[in-house]
């Protein structure tokens, strides 16, 4: 074991794409508790990995989640309508 590698047999390098809930929340720019709620309620399809009692998220799954939201596939514009005025909210008419 070297000073720069605190895990035996390089295990840290093998799991470098696995993020803790705190790291994943920071990566997404949301609160840690929000990510926990999403997991429990299944609000969004965001795969997670259970290792013992710990939950981990793959960076590639987080990137895919971001891409889905950037493309607008999670929330179509028709879901965000100003009912009183009959127009879409968010700049779309």
C-alpha positions in Angstrom: 0.0 0.0 0.0 1.4 3.4 -0.9 0.7 6.8 0.6 -1.5 7.9 -2.4 -3.6 4.7 -2.3 -5.4 4.1 1.0 -7.2 1.0 -0.1 -5.7 -2.5 -0.4 -5.0 -4.0 -3.8 -6.1 -0.8 -5.6 -9.7 -1.3 -4.8 -10.4 2.4 -4.8 -9.3 2.7 -8.5 -11.5 -0.2 -9.5 -14.6 1.5 -8.0 -13.8 5.1 -9.0 -16.9 5.4 -11.1 -19.1 4.5 -8.0 -20.2 7.6 -6.1 -21.7 7.9 -2.6 -25.1 9.6 -2.2 -23.3 12.7 -1.1 -21.0 12.7 -4.2 -23.9 11.9 -6.5 -26.1 14.7 -5.1 -23.2 17.2 -5.5 -22.6 16.0 -9.0 -26.3 16.6 -9.9 -26.4 19.8 -8.0 -29.2 18.7 -5.6 -29.5 18.1 -1.9 -28.5 14.7 -0.6 -31.9 14.3 0.9 -33.6 14.9 -2.4 -31.7 12.0 -3.9 -32.7 9.8 -1.1 -36.4 10.7 -1.6 -36.1 10.0 -5.3 -34.7 6.6 -4.5 -37.4 5.7 -2.0 -40.3 7.0 -4.1 -39.0 5.9 -7.5 -39.9 9.4 -8.8 -37.1 9.2 -11.4 -35.4 6.3 -13.1 -32.0 6.6 -11.5 -30.3 3.3 -11.0 -28.4 2.6 -7.8 -26.3 -0.2 -6.5 -26.6 -1.6 -3.0 -23.3 -2.8 -1.4 -24.1 -4.1 2.0 -26.0 -1.3 3.7 -24.4 1.4 1.4 -26.0 2.9 -1.7 -23.8 3.8 -4.6 -24.5 5.5 -8.0 -22.6 4.9 -11.2 -21.2 8.1 -12.8 -22.4 6.9 -16.2 -26.0 6.5 -14.9 -25.9 10.1 -13.5 -24.6 11.3 -16.9 -27.4 9.5 -18.7 -29.9 11.0 -16.2 -28.6 14.5 -17.0 -28.8 13.8 -20.7 -32.4 12.6 -20.5 -33.4 15.8 -18.7 -31.4 18.0 -21.0 -33.4 16.5 -23.9 -36.7 17.2 -22.1 -37.8 13.6 -22.2 -38.7 13.4 -18.5 -41.2 16.3 -18.5 -43.0 17.2 -21.8 -44.0 20.8 -22.2 -47.7 19.9 -22.0 -47.2 19.1 -18.3 -46.2 22.7 -17.5 -49.2 24.6 -18.7 -50.5 27.9 -17.3 -54.1 26.7 -16.9 -55.6 30.1 -16.5 -54.0 31.5 -19.7 -53.8 28.2 -21.7 -50.2 28.5 -22.6 -47.1 26.5 -21.9 -44.8 27.8 -19.1 -41.1 28.2 -19.7 -41.1 30.1 -22.9 -42.8 27.6 -25.1 -46.2 28.7 -26.6 
